[in-house]
Amino acid sequence: MTDPQTILWQARQGPVPANWRVFTKKRGKVSGFLRGTSHDPDPLLVITLDGAIEYVSERKPLAIVNFHDLAGIALRVEGHSFSDSSIVTLTVWVDLHHRDGRKTKWKSASFADDMQAIQGFIEAYGAHKELRGR
């Protein structure tokens, strides 16, 4: 995987390769002030054919998933509702099965409710497996 800081820099500057998926959003001034992150760059998630890199704030380390380190992935969905409601709240994440036997969970910190981000992650992983060999 290319250096994560280089990937984030390129995504902020644009343009990026056609096979990259870039997700960004403006940091709210009030919430940024309250969290002490108002001077940080906006949250950014970049998904490439080699993995995913997410920048949340200067206070949090980069979240990096290197697809080469994975043996497989599985989409997971869990629903919650109250007994007196017909509304169901879904929580969606991706289980990561590492080559060393560990199992971890991937869920974007800034784009957790963005189903396109999860879809982009799954599609990029599938393309990685096909292009880099199983």
HELIX and SHEET records of a PDB file:
HELIX    1   1 PRO A    4  GLN A   13  1                                  10    
HELIX    2   2 LYS A   29  ARG A   35  1                                   7    
HELIX    3   3 PHE A   67  ASP A   69  5                                   3    
HELIX    4   4 MET A  115  ARG A  132  1                                  18    
SHEET    1   A 4 ARG A  21  THR A  24  0                                        
SHEET    2   A 4 LEU A  44  ILE A  47 -1                                        
SHEET    3   A 4 GLY A  51  TYR A  55 -1                                        
SHEET    4   A 4 ALA A  63  ASN A  66 -1                                        
SHEET    1   B 3 LEU A  70  HIS A  80  0                                        
SHEET    2   B 3 THR A  89  HIS A  98 -1                                        
SHEET    3   B 3 LYS A 103  TRP A 106 -1                                        
END                                                                             
